[in-house]
Structure formats: structure tokens, C-alpha cells
Amino acid sequence: MHSETQLCFDGSIGIDEPLRVSGIECVGELAWGSHFCQFYRNADELLEIVAPYFAAGVAAQELCLWAVAPPVSVEQARAALGRLSPQLRKGRAAGLIEIAPFEAVYLHEGRLDGAHALRVLENKLEEASVRGFAGLRVAGNAFEFGAEEWPHIAKYETRLGSLVSSRRILSLCSYPLSCCGASEVLDVIARHDFALMRRNGQWEVIENVAAHRARQAQRESEEYFRLMAQGAPDTALFTLDPEGRVASWNLGAERICGWTAAEIVGRDVAVFYPEDRRGAAAQELDSAVAHGGYKGESECLRKDGTSFPVEMQVSPLRDDRGRLRGFARTMRDVSERKRCEREAMASQAHLRALVESAVDGIVTLDESGVILSVNSAALRMFAYEPGEAIGRPFGLFVPQALEPGSFLADWPAARDAEPEVGGLVGRRKDGSAFPLELTITEAPFEGGRLFIGFLRDLTERRRAEAQMHKLRVDRFDLMAQVAAGVAHEVNQPLSAIAAYLGTARRLLQRVRRGEGVAVDLERILERAVAQVMRSAQIIGELRGVVAAAEPDKTLQSLHRIIEETSGVAGADETTAKVAVTIALAAANDRVIVDRAQMRQVLINLERNAVEAMQRAERRELVISTRLEGGMIRTDIADTGAGLSEEITSLLFEPFVTTKTHGLGVGLAVSRAIVEAHYGRLWAESNPGGGAILSFTLPLAGEHGDAAYAEAE
């Protein structure tokens, strides 16, 4: 991946030094000074990269240092490396590999100390030189760290990259994905030459575009120097006569294009182009004559017919009178450069896809706070088009961000502080404002400074908080209504109980005195007991409103529950003359419900229907079912007084009732139960007189059918 260099005894990198074998299949060879990173999910992924990396270092006679942190201990690392490579066992015995706990490298007096870690590496590099090693190969996996430690880690990585870039060191930094959010991943990549990440079972190289360009420029500069020094064996240098026929041919041209001088001299330069582009050769020569030279890129053909990309330069050759004597042409095979460019573009596209798929808004800013790029989430958040935001100040999105004294304006003084800013207000294109959370991080970029801002719209969070507050207030209001209901409803049966018991006591006193008693004492006590039961019913209804239990849902037959409850609602003397009709027409009645709660719903609805018909001449109760899509619908129709529009809209509100007694909570509880089962409960007038209470429930799916059949 990097150009060649030569050994220097002080540990620095020189020219023509050989490339190093990385040991990592997707990376290949590396030059001294390479500083890259790895993201891992577990110990296996960590060792999958580190083991072959160190194995290659041992084979190349490099001193190896691994600073180990959880999830791997020093003992586990030694055992794992020994299992993966017998060569590593031999290397450890020969003192080629040192495995040290991260505390010995990164901590000083119990605190993270980047300067201490760099001193350790410099000492190790000196040791490698004294002991005759080719160089130093290091790796360290980042320990579990918190957000407050990230600025120190980032600062250390920047200083480490500067040290490694000029020394015979290969540096691999491994980061646990569990500690890295989107901002940390981007920051880590920005501080390394490239990153390794496992996707779809394969390790992928994610290039740092800025670092890639720097390496490319270095490669081209060094390559040019080497070509000039060694007679340009990798460049095709040849001359053409004024008609464009090959006049001379060097060894570099023979190696690149495949023709020998005897085969190509005298042939037209158009032979390097496919049939449909033969005219390009003449156009290049004409341009060189007209403008004093031509430089460009093209696809050319080899002798075997294969095509390859070339970078070419054509210069006209003239005599002392200015007459055209021919042309000098150079061609360089840039296949490798094009491949690297494609990989860099793919890596950049991958990073762009990551940024574009982010839920949070992401913007990049220059040192002046001008927007350089913005992702789709941020554009949607602020309702701008890309062309309307790029090149504008960040204050377009967050007016407070660039005000004097703001976080971004004072960034040089605040860069070591916590980079999260709360309490901000974003402003959309239409001028509307919304609460915003902003996190800013800084990354090196082509010798300058680049700010990355992560924005999160807090509107939904604030709305949810307001809704929770409203629910708490509504809860208190409901409690007040409950208290008033208790005071009113329970007071009546308590007063009746007191009256009945007072009468019973007086009668007992008369009995003790031997006086005759004309009133049935047992009858009076039965009435007192009835009032006690009424009080218990009222309290039970209140409990249903205030403390509804979590449903215990199982597969049930709704028809069976209806049949069981149809007699319960009419089990007293008030409903003796009600004609009950059950018409269960639904072909499928399998539902996932809480059986006890569904019985409560049916009894409530049937009892309401029966009580509504007490003064009606015709008392008919019809309970029917039918299918509606993926739901089963149950109708409970009566022939009572019916419902007015006003009472229909309020019927399911707590403490609303059409009866002279009761709290009016039964229907409210029933609706809550039905909705907890993903159904709906409503009321409407019966065309034949009276009212219809209806509810729907979703039918059980295929798994529910199987469970039902097994239960049967």
C-alpha cells in the first residue's frame, strides 16, 4: 500500500525501504509509519486481526508489543496467540513479542497519560534498534472508557499518528464498538490512515480519504524520483515521426505495452487505441502542436489486446528553425492508482451512506462555522434543500451557535470540555423553532480543523414529557373525581346500613324486655347485608378504574366465554322477563385475551343492556357475532330506552351514567380492557329501538390456531 524506503539507524524512514507484510489478508503490505485502526465486537474479532498481524512481525524480525485490555487478559492473549500460531510461541520465547497489561502502557499514577504511553513506545523503538530488530510493531485495544475520557484518547491518537508517521513503527489501534457511537467512529477513522471493520462476515478496509490523498501524493512523488533515478523502467518513453509513426522505443514501453522495438517501430500510434477511438491519436498530436504540448489520461491497448489506463504526455519536437521533427511521448500505467481511487471512492461512498442513514442530523463545518456538508436527516429537520444550506453559516440552523460566548465561537478554549450542548433552539426554513440537542467534535482535516456537529430534534421528547405531565395531572383530577364519587355513592348504602342496624338494635332491646315484635328482624338484617354488598360493588368498580391489572392473555374461544356469561348478567329477579337470544355466526372465534377480563367486559355490557330495559314493555337481549376482516365483532342489542346523541358521546367517560344508581365506571373499564386487547368498543342506537353496544377483537394468527388446536 505504501512506497518503498531504506533503513535508517536512528529509527526514521528513508528512501527505498522495503514494504512490510501486514499479515492481514485485506490489507496486504504496509510501509513503515502506517497508523491504522480496527473496530471489534468481541475477543474473537480482536484476535482475528491481531494474531496474523503479530505473526508477520515475528517472521520479519520486528520487535512486537501488545498492550492488552479487556475483553482479553494477558494470560488469555498468550494462550490464544499460542493456539493460533506455533511461530508466535517461538517468538515469545525468543523475546520478539511482549504482551503487557494496558495499565503499564497507558496509565501513569493510575490516570490515563498519553505522554507516558508515547515515551514507552519511543523506548521500545530504541530497544528494537539496539537489539538489531528491523523495527517496532505495536497494537493496543482500547479499554472500556467513558465520554469524559474521549478527548484525552483523541488527543493521544493525534500525537501517536505524528510519531508513527516518521518512524519505523507499525501501529494498530483496536476499538470496541460497544464504546463507540457514530461520532466516535468517524473521529477514530479521521485520526488513522484507514480502518478495518467486519461486515457481512468479511473484513473491509475503510479509507480515510484525506490520509489516502496524502499517501497518494507521497507515492507519486517518490515514484517520480525513482523513475528518474533508474532510467524510467515503469514509463513508456518513445518518439514519433511527424506523421505519428513510432520512431524509437524504450524498455519501459516494451514492458508496459508488450511490443518489442522491432515489432512496433514504424507503426502508427493509433495502434494503441481500439477501432472506435483511433481518431483520438491524431487529435492528441494536433493538440500538442497547437498548444505546445498535451497531457491527459486515456485507455490504451497492449499487444495482447487488453486495455489499461495510462497517464500520457506528448511534446512536439522541433529543429532550430521551429520545424516539426516529430513528437516525444510518455505513457505511465496508472492501473494501480485507478484501483486505489475506486477503492477510495467506494470507501467514501460507504462513509457517506453511513452518514446519510443516520437518524440524527450531521453537519460538517470549517473553522469559521460555515457549513461544508449536511446529511439528509439534518435537511429534513430544518426543511432545507442541500444547495440552500451548504456554504451558509451554521447560525442558519442554530442561531445561538455563533453568538459571542457560545460553545462553537469559543471552541479553542472549550475543546477539552464536554462537547455536548443542551438548551439550544433550532430554526427551520419557515422560521419555526424547535428544541435541539447539539454535540460537536473536532477532527484534523488536510492541515486545518474540521468540526462535526450531531443534531437531535427534541420536539417529540418534549411532547412526550408534556404528555406525561398532563397524564399525571389528569390522574390527580381522576382521583379527585373518585373521592367525590366515593363520598356520594358509598354514603347512601352506609346511611341505609346504619338505619337498618339501628332498627335491629331497638327490636332486640324490645325482645330482651319481653315485649312483642311485629317486624321481621331477619328481613331487616338481610336488607343491611344487601347494602353492604352494594358498597363492595362500588369499591370494586373504583378499583377497576384506578388500578387495572396487566392482561394475562391466552388463546380462548370467544363464543365459549359469551355462552358462560350470558346467564350471569340475568341471574337476579330484575331480569326474569328478559328474552335472551344468542346468534354466534362468526366462523372463527379464536382470540388472544385475558379470560377473566373478557368475562368482566361481557357481564358489564349485558348487565347494562338488561338494566336499560327494566321499564320497557318489550324486553329482548340479542348477543351476536360476525367476522369483519381480521377481527371478530360482538354486538349486544337491547330494546330499552335508547341513547341520545349527547349521552352517546360521553357514555364511556368515567362517572358518566344514565342510571339512578352506580358510579358510571363499568363502561369506561370495559373500553380500557378492549383497547388493551387491540380492539374497539362503541355504542349506537338500535334501529328496532334501544341501543347496541359493540366491540371488536383481533383474531389469533396461524400460531394461535395451532396452540388452540393443541389446547382442544
PyMOL commands that set and color helices and strands:
alter all, ss='L'
color gray80, all
select helices_A, chain A and resi 43-59+74-84+86-93+102-106+114-130+147-165+177-179+182-190+209-229+251-257+261-264+269-272+275-277+279-291+335-356+376-382+386-389+394-396+399-402+411-414+459-489+491-512+521-546+558-565+573-575+595-612+645-650+666-676+702-711
alter helices_A, ss='H'
color red, helices_A
select strands_A, chain A and resi 20-21+29-30+35-40+63-68+97-101+107-108+111-112+136-141+169-176+194-199+202-207+235-240+246-249+294-301+307-318+324-333+361-365+371-374+420-427+433-445+448-457+554-557+579-584+590-593+620-628+631-637+680-685+691-698
alter strands_A, ss='S'
color yellow, strands_A
deselect
rebuild
show_as cartoon
